[in-house]
Amino acid sequence: MNTDEVLSIFKSAGAVLEGHFILTSGLHSPVFLQKARVFMHPDKTETLCRALAEKVRAEVAGDLDYCVGPAIGGLIPAYETARHLDVPAIWVEREEGAFRLRRFEIEPGARVVIIEDIVTTGLSIRETVDCMKALGAEVVAAGCLIDRSAGKADVGVPLIALAEYEVPAFAPDKLPPELAAIPATKPGSRSL
């Protein structure tokens, strides 16, 4: 599956929004990828995650023990990708501002791949990598449906992106005038 095919699925679900958005990263963008509109369709989600699982399988040597999703955005793609990789899906969630593996235990040395929805700066993946390493896991890679940074985000492990789609993102104090003139909305979930 290539980038155009991935974006076609997002567009068919009405998930490519235009306006002025504050991303989970805190950056501002004229485009927001509302993956929830894709994830509400099991057939579209399965198509994307099956393709991501195939790409992970092709790029990661050896067996995997778990797919780990950062809550909340990574829950659905981690679960569906794990289903196609035939491994358990687990997730980390914020507890007092830091990711923790609250509901599961893993064995030291467990080989994990982190599965995220959309990557902009890679912060959620980096925090998940730190959490997993602190528990003794071997984080072999991370995967995502769309890498908005087009390969520029450093997530601390190899990143396997189903699609790369570079969308402009700006610091709040460096907004272009045309974006600053539009009221901003924050559709993400990090601060909830």
Secondary structure, DSSP 8 states (H G I E B T S, - for coil): --HHHHHHHHHHTT-EEEEEEE-TTS-EEEEEE-THHHHT-HHHHHHHHHHHHHHHHHHS-S---EEEEETTTTHHHHHHHHHHHTS-EEEEEEETTEEE--S----TT-EEEEEEEEESS-HHHHHHHHHHHHTT-EEEEEEEEEETTTT----SS-EEEEEE-----B-GGG--HHHHTS--B----TT-
